[in-house]
């Protein structure tokens, strides 16, 4: 039976993989959160990979605080780049296939058409730069890999994300101000988890770089409208359009992953 190591198991994607793993009885899943496996510590990564006999490693560990990355880029790079390098080196040594989740933030958002895997990357914030560096480490170190870029990841039932924040605040009657000039494709963690386990692992797609998103292109404001509708919450005057937030990090204006 193939063993699958899942890092970042308490993040929303890692948690989701854990929820659906029971349906993939051909595999033995080992779920490790940051306390059990801190990918920034190479000796711990080496120990887990060298002794685990894993066929696959799905890396869901990531630093995803975009604003925090601007304030502390060293921390973002430690996890999203150097930590990924540690995994890639250990996976290569153990002949473990590495599946790494990346982001649409590796692009600048200036292309009007959809972005393909062949398009040139150009991150405009520290978070995007750190994730791109992680991709590059994998590509340099270990050929048996999958890099899956996704966008606007959310889970309806677990974790801290835009979907749950909007639903919670609206449910509490709070005022919502959401930008309407940034566009992307929301992605449900359950859809991404199924893609990784079914399309990539079970059906053995060729190694390489992929894009995955399951939602339509929409603005953050339109996404908020969708969330309110799904949860039976009134939109009325509680949801307001704004053109921009004052944020430390620049964000891509339009990214449609294809």
Residue frames as qw, qx, qy, qz and C-alpha x, y, z in Angstrom:
[[0.000, 0.887, 0.461, 0.000, 0.00, 0.00, 0.00],
 [0.391, 0.495, -0.030, 0.775, 1.37, 3.42, -0.99],
 [0.379, -0.620, -0.436, 0.531, 1.95, 5.78, 1.92],
 [0.199, 0.726, 0.220, 0.620, 1.13, 9.47, 1.58],
 [0.392, -0.351, -0.379, 0.761, 2.65, 12.08, 3.89],
 [0.033, 0.821, 0.370, 0.432, 0.54, 15.25, 4.24],
 [0.382, -0.089, -0.326, 0.860, 2.29, 18.27, 5.76],
 [0.169, -0.072, 0.043, -0.982, 0.41, 21.25, 7.18],
 [0.211, -0.306, -0.915, -0.156, -2.41, 18.92, 8.23],
 [0.081, -0.606, -0.613, 0.501, -4.21, 21.54, 10.34],
 [0.095, 0.279, -0.234, -0.926, -4.41, 24.08, 7.54],
 [0.658, 0.316, 0.229, -0.644, -7.63, 24.15, 5.56],
 [0.681, 0.428, -0.497, -0.325, -6.36, 22.06, 2.65],
 [0.208, 0.296, -0.905, 0.223, -4.47, 19.56, 4.80],
 [0.413, 0.061, 0.664, -0.620, -7.54, 19.17, 7.01],
 [0.723, 0.362, -0.046, -0.587, -9.73, 18.63, 3.95],
 [0.530, 0.383, -0.746, -0.126, -7.44, 15.90, 2.61],
 [0.052, -0.144, 0.888, -0.434, -7.71, 14.24, 6.00],
 [0.580, 0.188, 0.393, -0.689, -11.50, 14.36, 5.79],
 [0.798, 0.406, -0.141, -0.422, -11.72, 12.61, 2.43],
 [0.113, 0.529, -0.840, -0.037, -8.76, 10.25, 2.89],
 [0.542, -0.039, 0.773, -0.328, -11.06, 7.53, 4.23],
 [0.769, 0.506, 0.175, -0.349, -12.53, 7.16, 0.73],
 [0.531, 0.669, -0.518, -0.046, -9.09, 6.39, -0.74],
 [0.867, -0.398, 0.268, -0.135, -8.57, 2.98, 0.81],
 [0.888, 0.352, -0.098, 0.278, -5.71, 2.09, -1.52],
 [0.356, 0.606, -0.327, 0.632, -3.48, 4.56, 0.34],
 [0.617, -0.514, -0.445, 0.396, -2.13, 4.93, 3.86],
 [0.096, 0.834, 0.033, 0.542, -2.27, 8.61, 4.88],
 [0.591, -0.352, -0.380, 0.619, 0.04, 10.09, 7.51],
 [0.014, 0.880, 0.231, 0.415, -1.12, 13.57, 8.51],
 [0.600, -0.274, -0.290, 0.694, 1.36, 15.86, 10.23],
 [0.016, -0.974, -0.210, -0.081, 0.70, 19.39, 11.41],
 [0.292, 0.816, -0.313, 0.389, 3.38, 22.01, 11.98],
 [0.529, -0.664, 0.460, -0.260, 4.10, 20.82, 15.52],
 [0.926, -0.069, 0.369, 0.040, 4.69, 17.27, 14.31],
 [0.711, 0.173, 0.348, 0.587, 6.71, 18.38, 11.28],
 [0.016, 0.901, -0.023, -0.433, 8.13, 21.88, 10.96],
 [0.817, 0.474, 0.184, 0.272, 9.40, 21.95, 7.38],
 [0.158, 0.930, -0.253, 0.214, 11.81, 24.80, 8.21],
 [0.502, -0.625, 0.595, -0.061, 13.87, 22.36, 10.28],
 [0.596, 0.473, -0.589, -0.272, 15.80, 20.17, 7.82],
 [0.036, 0.273, -0.932, 0.234, 16.81, 17.56, 10.40],
 [0.516, 0.181, 0.635, -0.546, 13.15, 16.90, 11.25],
 [0.695, 0.503, -0.155, -0.490, 12.19, 16.75, 7.59],
 [0.372, 0.468, -0.798, -0.078, 15.02, 14.29, 6.95],
 [0.214, -0.131, 0.891, -0.378, 14.01, 12.10, 9.89],
 [0.642, 0.315, 0.417, -0.561, 10.34, 11.89, 8.83],
 [0.693, 0.557, -0.271, -0.368, 11.07, 11.21, 5.16],
 [0.250, 0.505, -0.826, 0.021, 14.01, 8.87, 5.76],
 [0.135, -0.073, 0.927, -0.343, 11.99, 6.66, 8.10],
 [0.547, 0.267, 0.358, -0.708, 8.50, 6.86, 6.64],
 [0.317, 0.070, 0.878, 0.352, 8.76, 4.90, 3.40],
 [0.384, 0.636, 0.324, -0.586, 6.46, 7.38, 1.64],
 [0.529, 0.373, 0.605, 0.464, 5.49, 7.12, -2.00],
 [0.120, 0.727, 0.298, 0.607, 4.04, 10.65, -2.01],
 [0.281, -0.387, -0.410, 0.777, 4.44, 13.82, 0.01],
 [0.057, 0.772, 0.457, 0.438, 1.64, 16.39, -0.34],
 [0.358, -0.103, -0.309, 0.875, 2.95, 19.70, 0.95],
 [0.149, -0.798, -0.486, -0.323, 0.12, 21.79, 2.37],
 [0.502, -0.614, -0.209, 0.572, 2.39, 23.65, 4.80],
 [0.363, 0.535, 0.231, 0.727, 2.62, 27.32, 3.87],
 [0.150, -0.442, -0.313, 0.827, 2.81, 30.85, 5.19],
 [0.190, 0.557, 0.672, 0.449, -0.27, 32.46, 3.64],
 [0.141, -0.839, -0.321, 0.415, -0.54, 35.80, 5.47],
 [0.540, 0.618, 0.224, 0.525, -0.02, 38.19, 2.55],
 [0.119, -0.935, 0.064, -0.329, 0.20, 41.29, 4.74],
 [0.742, -0.615, 0.245, 0.102, 2.40, 39.49, 7.25],
 [0.840, 0.169, 0.231, 0.461, 4.80, 38.52, 4.48],
 [0.298, 0.811, 0.021, 0.504, 5.39, 42.19, 3.68],
 [0.412, -0.848, 0.213, -0.258, 6.19, 42.90, 7.31],
 [0.572, -0.520, 0.634, 0.021, 8.30, 39.80, 7.82],
 [0.734, 0.513, -0.349, -0.277, 9.49, 38.44, 4.45],
 [0.080, 0.488, -0.855, 0.155, 12.17, 36.38, 6.21],
 [0.519, -0.003, 0.746, -0.417, 9.48, 34.24, 7.83],
 [0.763, 0.477, 0.092, -0.427, 7.57, 33.86, 4.57],
 [0.536, 0.609, -0.575, -0.106, 10.70, 32.73, 2.71],
 [0.199, -0.388, 0.859, -0.269, 11.70, 30.40, 5.56],
 [0.621, 0.162, 0.684, -0.348, 8.47, 28.43, 5.15],
 [0.703, 0.612, 0.185, -0.311, 7.45, 28.93, 1.52],
 [0.537, 0.729, -0.422, -0.037, 10.93, 28.67, 0.00],
 [0.065, 0.545, -0.805, 0.224, 13.57, 27.17, 2.32],
 [0.621, -0.079, 0.660, -0.415, 11.09, 24.77, 3.90],
 [0.844, 0.453, 0.063, -0.280, 10.06, 23.59, 0.46],
 [0.429, 0.660, -0.617, 0.032, 13.71, 23.11, -0.47],
 [0.314, -0.370, 0.813, -0.321, 14.12, 20.89, 2.60],
 [0.787, 0.195, 0.461, -0.360, 11.20, 18.76, 1.45],
 [0.719, 0.629, -0.222, -0.193, 12.45, 18.56, -2.14],
 [0.191, 0.617, -0.754, 0.121, 15.90, 17.39, -1.05],
 [0.451, -0.187, 0.799, -0.350, 14.49, 14.77, 1.33],
 [0.808, 0.375, 0.261, -0.372, 12.00, 13.58, -1.28],
 [0.579, 0.658, -0.465, -0.126, 14.75, 13.19, -3.85],
 [0.033, -0.492, 0.844, -0.210, 16.91, 11.19, -1.49],
 [0.461, 0.023, 0.812, -0.357, 14.01, 8.88, -0.68],
 [0.046, -0.093, -0.803, -0.587, 12.53, 8.73, -4.20],
 [0.110, 0.563, 0.707, -0.414, 9.28, 10.21, -2.82],
 [0.179, 0.536, 0.505, 0.653, 7.03, 12.00, -5.28],
 [0.129, -0.333, -0.361, 0.861, 6.47, 15.59, -4.13],
 [0.032, 0.688, 0.593, 0.417, 3.13, 17.33, -4.66],
 [0.273, -0.259, -0.270, 0.886, 3.36, 21.01, -3.81],
 [0.102, 0.818, 0.563, 0.062, 0.54, 23.56, -3.67],
 [0.327, -0.078, 0.049, 0.940, 1.39, 27.02, -4.98],
 [0.090, 0.694, 0.458, -0.549, -0.52, 30.18, -5.79],
 [0.429, 0.763, 0.373, 0.309, -1.82, 32.57, -8.45],
 [0.213, -0.957, 0.045, 0.190, 0.19, 35.28, -6.69],
 [0.639, -0.228, 0.431, 0.595, 3.26, 34.25, -8.70],
 [0.347, 0.525, 0.487, 0.606, 1.68, 36.41, -11.45],
 [0.136, -0.106, -0.158, 0.972, 1.33, 40.20, -11.56],
 [0.237, 0.604, 0.684, -0.334, -2.30, 40.19, -12.74],
 [0.121, 0.591, -0.168, -0.780, -1.69, 42.43, -15.74],
 [0.009, 0.038, -0.850, -0.525, -2.62, 39.88, -18.41],
 [0.555, 0.063, 0.038, -0.829, -6.20, 40.24, -19.62],
 [0.798, 0.061, -0.510, -0.315, -6.53, 36.65, -20.79],
 [0.886, -0.449, 0.061, -0.101, -6.14, 33.63, -18.56],
 [0.083, -0.733, 0.675, -0.004, -2.72, 32.58, -17.30],
 [0.956, 0.127, -0.257, -0.068, -1.36, 29.24, -18.48],
 [0.827, -0.469, 0.146, 0.274, 1.55, 27.29, -16.98],
 [0.708, 0.277, 0.190, 0.622, 3.73, 28.63, -19.80],
 [0.047, 0.927, 0.117, 0.353, 3.20, 32.29, -18.90],
 [0.438, 0.368, -0.430, 0.698, 6.02, 34.29, -17.36],
 [0.512, -0.657, -0.499, 0.239, 5.81, 34.75, -13.60],
 [0.235, 0.457, -0.127, 0.849, 6.20, 38.17, -12.02],
 [0.439, -0.621, -0.615, 0.211, 5.12, 38.31, -8.36],
 [0.074, 0.693, 0.021, 0.717, 4.43, 41.80, -7.00],
 [0.532, -0.714, 0.206, -0.405, 4.52, 41.06, -3.26],
 [0.097, -0.550, 0.806, -0.198, 6.72, 39.14, -0.83],
 [0.745, 0.013, 0.582, -0.326, 4.22, 36.31, -0.44],
 [0.819, 0.550, 0.024, -0.159, 4.19, 35.68, -4.19],
 [0.320, 0.741, -0.584, 0.087, 7.98, 35.94, -4.37],
 [0.377, -0.417, 0.784, -0.263, 8.41, 33.40, -1.58],
 [0.826, 0.199, 0.461, -0.257, 6.01, 30.94, -3.21],
 [0.692, 0.686, -0.211, -0.084, 7.73, 31.29, -6.58],
 [0.049, 0.674, -0.723, 0.143, 11.11, 30.62, -4.96],
 [0.641, -0.158, 0.701, -0.271, 9.68, 27.42, -3.50],
 [0.841, 0.485, 0.155, -0.185, 8.55, 26.34, -6.97],
 [0.454, 0.773, -0.442, 0.024, 12.00, 27.05, -8.36],
 [0.308, -0.523, 0.772, -0.192, 13.72, 25.01, -5.67],
 [0.801, 0.102, 0.549, -0.216, 11.55, 21.99, -6.49],
 [0.752, 0.652, -0.006, -0.095, 12.18, 22.30, -10.22],
 [0.223, 0.776, -0.581, 0.105, 15.94, 22.55, -9.64],
 [0.336, -0.462, 0.772, -0.278, 16.19, 19.70, -7.13],
 [0.403, 0.037, 0.904, -0.138, 13.75, 16.89, -7.90],
 [0.218, 0.075, -0.625, -0.746, 12.14, 15.88, -11.17],
 [0.272, -0.356, -0.885, -0.128, 9.43, 13.63, -9.71],
 [0.006, -0.313, -0.464, 0.829, 7.12, 16.43, -8.68],
 [0.039, 0.687, 0.608, 0.395, 3.79, 18.09, -9.23],
 [0.095, -0.186, -0.258, 0.943, 3.37, 21.80, -8.60],
 [0.007, -0.639, -0.731, -0.239, -0.29, 22.79, -8.43],
 [0.038, 0.027, -0.124, 0.991, -1.06, 26.49, -8.52],
 [0.112, -0.633, -0.762, -0.075, -4.47, 27.45, -7.22],
 [0.036, 0.332, 0.008, 0.942, -6.36, 30.64, -6.35],
 [0.445, -0.344, 0.102, -0.821, -8.58, 32.12, -3.65],
 [0.458, -0.064, -0.885, 0.056, -8.65, 28.91, -1.66],
 [0.442, -0.318, 0.300, -0.783, -11.48, 28.51, 0.86],
 [0.256, -0.167, -0.950, 0.061, -13.22, 25.89, 2.95],
 [0.418, -0.528, -0.316, -0.668, -16.86, 26.36, 3.93],
 [0.790, -0.518, -0.275, -0.179, -16.61, 24.43, 7.19],
 [0.812, -0.411, -0.060, 0.409, -13.08, 24.80, 8.54],
 [0.610, 0.027, 0.073, 0.789, -10.26, 27.28, 8.97],
 [0.037, -0.743, -0.137, 0.654, -9.79, 31.00, 8.64],
 [0.346, 0.150, 0.605, 0.701, -10.64, 32.21, 5.15],
 [0.162, -0.013, -0.174, -0.971, -12.64, 34.79, 3.22],
 [0.465, -0.315, -0.688, -0.458, -15.73, 32.59, 2.91],
 [0.521, -0.463, -0.670, 0.254, -16.06, 31.91, 6.62],
 [0.228, -0.216, -0.246, 0.917, -15.16, 35.48, 7.61],
 [0.247, -0.130, -0.324, -0.904, -17.85, 36.98, 5.37],
 [0.543, -0.385, -0.688, -0.290, -20.50, 34.49, 6.53],
 [0.484, -0.384, -0.596, 0.513, -19.65, 35.05, 10.19],
 [0.107, -0.159, -0.129, 0.973, -19.61, 38.84, 10.02],
 [0.352, -0.204, -0.447, -0.797, -22.81, 38.98, 8.00],
 [0.554, -0.397, -0.729, -0.054, -24.46, 36.60, 10.45],
 [0.404, -0.414, -0.474, 0.664, -23.48, 38.95, 13.28],
 [0.117, 0.913, 0.390, -0.017, -24.94, 41.93, 11.43],
 [0.432, -0.561, 0.178, 0.683, -21.56, 43.58, 10.85],
 [0.416, 0.834, -0.082, -0.353, -20.89, 46.05, 8.06],
 [0.794, -0.004, 0.464, 0.393, -19.03, 44.50, 5.12],
 [0.268, 0.863, -0.218, -0.368, -16.81, 46.50, 2.77],
 [0.788, -0.026, 0.549, 0.277, -15.43, 44.42, -0.09],
 [0.026, -0.528, 0.447, 0.722, -13.35, 45.44, -3.11],
 [0.739, 0.494, 0.406, -0.213, -14.91, 45.06, -6.54],
 [0.456, 0.823, -0.296, -0.165, -11.84, 45.68, -8.71],
 [0.115, -0.492, 0.862, 0.043, -9.78, 42.55, -7.99],
 [0.865, 0.180, -0.109, -0.455, -10.72, 39.43, -9.92],
 [0.012, -0.402, 0.915, -0.012, -9.85, 35.76, -9.56],
 [0.710, -0.084, -0.581, -0.390, -11.31, 32.26, -9.30],
 [0.565, -0.467, 0.494, -0.468, -12.41, 30.98, -5.88],
 [0.585, 0.216, -0.778, -0.082, -11.39, 27.38, -5.22],
 [0.807, -0.447, 0.073, -0.378, -13.07, 25.03, -2.76],
 [0.199, -0.578, 0.786, -0.093, -10.55, 22.98, -0.75],
 [0.753, 0.053, 0.628, -0.188, -12.63, 19.82, -1.27],
 [0.750, 0.652, 0.037, -0.100, -12.42, 20.24, -5.06],
 [0.235, 0.787, -0.567, 0.070, -8.66, 20.81, -4.91],
 [0.481, -0.391, 0.761, -0.190, -8.17, 17.85, -2.56],
 [0.837, 0.291, 0.438, -0.154, -10.14, 15.59, -4.93],
 [0.578, 0.782, -0.227, -0.049, -8.07, 16.87, -7.84],
 [0.038, -0.696, 0.708, -0.115, -4.83, 16.01, -6.05],
 [0.544, -0.208, 0.786, -0.208, -5.91, 12.58, -4.84],
 [0.764, 0.392, 0.486, -0.161, -7.97, 11.46, -7.83],
 [0.609, 0.791, -0.041, -0.048, -6.61, 13.19, -10.93],
 [0.154, 0.806, -0.563, 0.094, -2.95, 13.43, -9.95],
 [0.324, -0.429, 0.824, -0.181, -2.23, 10.47, -7.67],
 [0.726, 0.147, 0.629, -0.236, -4.85, 7.87, -8.54],
 [0.743, 0.637, 0.199, -0.054, -4.75, 8.55, -12.29],
 [0.704, -0.295, 0.307, 0.568, -0.99, 9.24, -12.31],
 [0.386, 0.920, 0.061, -0.035, -0.79, 12.44, -14.34],
 [0.727, 0.382, -0.148, 0.551, 2.60, 13.24, -15.87],
 [0.505, -0.504, -0.232, 0.662, 4.98, 15.11, -13.58],
 [0.297, 0.374, 0.237, 0.846, 5.08, 18.88, -13.95],
 [0.031, 0.169, 0.284, -0.943, 3.36, 22.19, -13.32],
 [0.067, -0.517, -0.794, -0.314, -0.44, 22.52, -13.27],
 [0.212, -0.144, 0.156, -0.954, -3.14, 25.11, -12.64],
 [0.247, -0.411, -0.873, -0.087, -6.35, 24.23, -10.84],
 [0.204, 0.086, 0.354, -0.908, -9.37, 26.29, -9.84],
 [0.083, 0.363, 0.923, 0.095, -12.97, 25.18, -9.75],
 [0.108, 0.713, 0.474, -0.505, -14.82, 28.52, -9.62],
 [0.426, 0.762, 0.334, 0.355, -15.82, 31.14, -12.16],
 [0.377, 0.171, -0.104, 0.904, -13.91, 34.41, -12.51],
 [0.261, -0.841, -0.431, -0.197, -15.41, 37.00, -10.17],
 [0.080, 0.653, -0.322, 0.680, -14.51, 39.97, -8.01],
 [0.192, -0.020, -0.794, 0.576, -14.14, 39.72, -4.26],
 [0.401, 0.070, 0.239, -0.882, -17.42, 41.64, -4.01],
 [0.727, 0.090, -0.418, -0.538, -19.19, 39.13, -6.24],
 [0.500, 0.060, -0.838, 0.209, -17.69, 36.30, -4.19],
 [0.079, 0.031, 0.617, -0.783, -19.08, 37.93, -1.04],
 [0.605, 0.083, -0.076, -0.789, -22.50, 38.15, -2.71],
 [0.687, 0.093, -0.686, -0.221, -22.32, 34.44, -3.51],
 [0.285, 0.043, -0.816, 0.501, -21.41, 33.62, 0.08],
 [0.317, 0.055, 0.396, -0.860, -24.35, 35.59, 1.47],
 [0.695, 0.112, -0.313, -0.637, -26.74, 33.95, -0.96],
 [0.587, 0.101, -0.803, 0.018, -25.50, 30.45, -0.13],
 [0.243, -0.089, -0.763, 0.592, -26.00, 31.10, 3.56],
 [0.175, -0.700, -0.664, -0.194, -29.40, 32.73, 3.24],
 [0.330, -0.526, -0.256, 0.740, -28.08, 36.07, 4.46],
 [0.287, 0.902, 0.321, -0.037, -29.47, 39.40, 3.28],
 [0.594, 0.263, 0.091, 0.755, -27.21, 41.57, 1.18],
 [0.085, -0.937, -0.338, -0.018, -29.02, 44.96, 1.54],
 [0.134, 0.935, -0.200, 0.259, -26.88, 47.86, 2.75],
 [0.735, -0.603, 0.297, 0.090, -24.62, 45.72, 4.94],
 [0.762, 0.013, 0.410, 0.501, -22.45, 44.82, 1.91],
 [0.178, 0.928, -0.030, -0.326, -20.72, 47.79, 0.32],
 [0.799, 0.445, 0.067, 0.398, -18.50, 48.02, -2.73],
 [0.277, -0.866, 0.208, 0.359, -15.13, 49.69, -2.30],
 [0.642, 0.728, -0.239, -0.017, -12.51, 50.36, -4.96],
 [0.620, 0.388, -0.560, 0.387, -9.50, 49.56, -2.86],
 [0.722, -0.662, -0.157, 0.130, -8.21, 48.78, 0.61],
 [0.083, 0.858, -0.466, 0.200, -5.17, 50.47, 2.01],
 [0.969, -0.221, 0.075, 0.077, -2.90, 47.48, 2.33],
 [0.363, -0.713, 0.503, 0.328, 0.81, 47.03, 2.68],
 [0.481, -0.081, 0.790, 0.372, 0.98, 44.34, 0.00],
 [0.417, 0.355, -0.366, -0.752, 0.17, 44.90, -3.65],
 [0.617, 0.136, 0.757, -0.166, -2.24, 42.35, -5.05],
 [0.150, 0.058, 0.748, 0.644, -2.80, 41.11, -8.60],
 [0.415, 0.214, 0.085, -0.880, -5.84, 42.82, -10.14],
 [0.840, 0.265, -0.033, -0.473, -6.91, 40.03, -12.50],
 [0.047, -0.400, 0.910, 0.098, -5.74, 36.42, -12.44],
 [0.880, 0.144, 0.061, -0.448, -7.61, 33.68, -14.27],
 [0.324, -0.425, 0.835, 0.130, -5.71, 30.42, -13.97],
 [0.831, 0.358, -0.123, -0.408, -6.08, 28.15, -16.98]]
